[in-house]
């Protein structure tokens, strides 16, 4: 997912408004550029981290979750970002994704 981004500016704006502005999931992110960089870094990272779980679904979607920070990212098979947020349900949301898509 090198240099991944949201597929459309409309999609990106929707995610930024929902997760950063309205739900205030990230108190330290104050701009759209920061949100984009953070989502790209999270989904592009290939490092080993005991807190990060990931899998690729049968249809090629990348699912990633950080148990320590409660970050969830979903990457489209074509290399774009589909979603990036902090689920209200925390680890239970991750388990639901594992059960449903892995």
C-alpha positions as CSV (number, residue, x, y, z in Angstrom):
1,X,0.0,0.0,0.0
2,X,2.9,2.4,-0.8
3,X,1.8,6.0,-0.7
4,X,-1.8,5.1,-0.2
5,X,-4.5,7.8,0.1
6,X,-8.2,8.0,0.2
7,X,-9.8,7.3,-3.2
8,X,-11.7,10.6,-3.5
9,X,-11.4,14.0,-1.8
10,X,-15.1,13.6,-0.9
11,X,-14.3,10.3,0.9
12,X,-11.4,11.8,2.7
13,X,-13.3,14.9,3.8
14,X,-16.2,12.7,5.1
15,X,-13.8,10.6,7.2
16,X,-11.9,13.6,8.6
17,X,-15.2,15.4,9.6
18,X,-16.6,12.3,11.2
19,X,-13.6,10.9,13.1
20,X,-11.6,14.0,13.9
21,X,-14.0,17.0,14.0
22,X,-17.2,15.5,15.3
23,X,-16.2,12.5,17.3
24,X,-12.8,13.9,18.4
25,X,-11.1,10.5,18.2
26,X,-7.7,12.2,17.9
27,X,-7.1,15.2,20.2
28,X,-3.7,15.8,18.8
29,X,-4.7,16.0,15.1
30,X,-5.7,19.4,14.1
31,X,-5.5,19.4,10.3
32,X,-6.6,17.3,7.4
33,X,-2.9,16.9,6.4
34,X,-2.1,15.4,9.8
35,X,-5.0,13.0,9.6
36,X,-3.9,11.9,6.1
37,X,-0.3,11.4,7.1
38,X,-1.3,9.5,10.2
39,X,-3.6,7.2,8.3
40,X,-0.9,6.6,5.6
41,X,1.8,5.9,8.1
42,X,-0.5,3.4,10.0
43,X,-1.5,1.5,6.9
44,X,1.9,1.6,5.2
45,X,3.9,0.5,8.2
46,X,5.4,-3.0,7.8
47,X,7.2,-3.0,11.1
48,X,6.8,-5.7,13.7
49,X,4.9,-4.5,16.7
50,X,3.4,-6.7,19.4
51,X,0.4,-4.3,19.7
52,X,-0.5,-4.4,16.0
53,X,-2.6,-7.2,14.5
54,X,-3.3,-7.4,10.8
55,X,-4.7,-9.7,8.1
56,X,-5.6,-9.6,4.5
57,X,-9.1,-10.8,3.7
58,X,-9.8,-13.4,0.9
59,X,-10.8,-10.5,-1.3
60,X,-7.5,-8.7,-0.7
61,X,-8.5,-6.0,1.8
62,X,-5.9,-5.1,4.4
63,X,-7.3,-5.0,8.0
64,X,-5.0,-3.5,10.7
65,X,-5.6,-2.8,14.4
66,X,-3.4,-1.4,17.1
67,X,-4.5,-2.8,20.5
68,X,-2.6,-0.2,22.5
69,X,-3.8,2.9,20.7
70,X,-7.2,1.5,19.4
71,X,-6.5,2.5,15.8
72,X,-8.2,0.6,13.0
73,X,-7.4,0.9,9.4
74,X,-8.8,-0.7,6.3
75,X,-7.0,-0.7,3.0
76,X,-8.6,-1.3,-0.4
77,X,-7.0,-4.0,-2.6
78,X,-6.2,-1.3,-5.2
79,X,-4.0,0.5,-2.6
80,X,-6.3,3.2,-1.3
81,X,-7.4,3.9,2.2
82,X,-11.0,2.8,2.8
83,X,-11.2,3.7,6.5
84,X,-9.1,4.9,9.5
85,X,-10.6,5.5,12.9
86,X,-10.7,4.5,16.6
87,X,-13.7,2.2,17.0
88,X,-15.9,2.9,20.0
89,X,-16.2,-0.8,20.6
90,X,-12.4,-1.1,20.8
91,X,-10.9,-4.7,20.6
92,X,-14.5,-6.1,20.2
93,X,-14.7,-4.3,16.9
94,X,-11.4,-5.9,15.8
95,X,-12.7,-9.4,16.8
96,X,-15.8,-8.8,14.8
97,X,-13.7,-8.0,11.7
98,X,-11.6,-11.1,12.3
99,X,-14.7,-13.3,12.6
100,X,-16.4,-11.7,9.6
101,X,-13.7,-11.2,7.1
102,X,-10.7,-13.5,7.8
